[in-house]
Structure formats: structure tokens, C-alpha cells
């Protein structure tokens, strides 16, 4: 499942959206986006003991993947795609 072409396109889009939100935040000299990311990450780590197995999680926190992930994104309201689009 990891690495499918449509996933790569989506990852690129989400990375762009995330960087745009972070850049806008910096221009405003606020920490809203970073604070929201920290809250989201803390919540996901509490709810999902296997949080490191989600590819989009690594995009959100800016970590490198050393091994393939089992899942792409979290389900439902926990979706990082939805979260990034809401910033």
C-alpha cells in the first residue's frame, strides 16, 4: 500500500499546503499552526500506540521514513489530510 502513485501525489499536495500554512504563520509572527500541530500529534500518540506506522504522520512532524509504513493516514476525524486542509 505504501508508495502508491496517488499517495505520492497526495503527499506532495499536503506538503505544499502545510508549508504554505507555516509560511503564512511566520509572516504573521504567530505560532498558531505549530501549536495546532503539537496538539494534533499529542492526541494521535495517545490514541494510536502504532502512530509511527502512518506515513502522513511523518510528513506532519517532518521526520524521515527509515522503513515503509503500514498505513497512509489515520481514519475519520483523526485524518492528518483533513487536519492539514483545515489549517
C-alpha positions as CSV (number, residue, x, y, z in Angstrom):
1,X,0.0,0.0,0.0
2,X,2.8,2.4,0.9
3,X,4.2,4.3,-2.1
4,X,1.2,4.1,-4.5
5,X,1.3,6.8,-7.2
6,X,-1.9,8.5,-6.0
7,X,-0.4,8.6,-2.4
8,X,2.7,10.3,-3.7
9,X,0.7,13.0,-5.5
10,X,-1.4,13.5,-2.3
11,X,1.7,13.7,-0.1
12,X,3.2,16.3,-2.4
13,X,0.0,18.4,-2.2
14,X,-0.3,18.0,1.5
15,X,3.4,19.0,2.0
16,X,2.8,22.1,-0.1
17,X,-0.4,23.1,1.9
18,X,1.4,22.5,5.2
19,X,4.4,24.7,4.2
20,X,2.1,27.4,2.9
21,X,0.2,27.4,6.3
22,X,3.5,27.5,8.2
23,X,4.9,30.3,6.0
24,X,1.8,32.4,6.5
25,X,2.0,31.8,10.2
26,X,5.6,33.0,10.3
27,X,4.7,36.2,8.3
28,X,2.0,37.0,10.9
29,X,4.6,36.2,13.6
30,X,2.2,33.8,15.3
31,X,2.5,30.2,16.4
32,X,-1.0,29.0,15.7
33,X,0.0,26.4,13.1
34,X,2.8,25.0,15.2
35,X,0.6,24.9,18.3
36,X,-2.1,23.1,16.4
37,X,0.4,20.5,15.1
38,X,1.7,19.9,18.6
39,X,-1.9,19.3,19.9
40,X,-2.7,17.0,17.0
41,X,0.5,15.0,17.4
42,X,-0.1,14.6,21.2
43,X,-3.6,13.4,20.6
44,X,-2.7,10.9,17.9
45,X,0.2,9.5,20.0
46,X,-2.2,8.9,22.9
47,X,-4.9,7.3,20.8
48,X,-2.8,5.2,18.5
49,X,0.1,3.2,20.0
50,X,1.3,2.4,16.5
51,X,1.3,6.1,15.4
52,X,4.7,5.7,13.8
53,X,3.2,3.3,11.2
54,X,1.3,6.1,9.5
55,X,3.0,7.8,6.6
56,X,1.3,11.2,6.7
57,X,2.2,11.4,10.4
58,X,5.8,11.6,9.3
59,X,5.0,14.4,6.9
60,X,3.3,16.4,9.6
61,X,6.2,16.1,12.0
62,X,8.9,16.4,9.4
63,X,10.6,13.1,10.2
64,X,12.3,10.8,7.7
65,X,11.0,7.4,7.0
66,X,13.5,4.7,7.7
67,X,11.2,1.8,6.9
68,X,7.9,1.5,4.9
69,X,4.8,2.3,6.8
70,X,1.8,0.1,7.2
71,X,-0.8,2.8,6.9
72,X,-1.2,6.0,4.9
73,X,-3.4,8.2,7.1
74,X,-5.5,7.9,10.3
75,X,-9.2,7.2,9.9
76,X,-12.1,9.7,10.2
77,X,-11.7,12.8,12.3
78,X,-8.1,11.8,13.1
79,X,-7.1,12.2,9.4
80,X,-4.0,14.3,9.0
81,X,-5.1,15.1,5.5
82,X,-8.2,16.7,6.9
83,X,-6.2,18.4,9.6
84,X,-3.7,20.0,7.1
85,X,-6.5,21.2,4.8
86,X,-8.2,22.9,7.8
87,X,-5.1,25.0,8.7
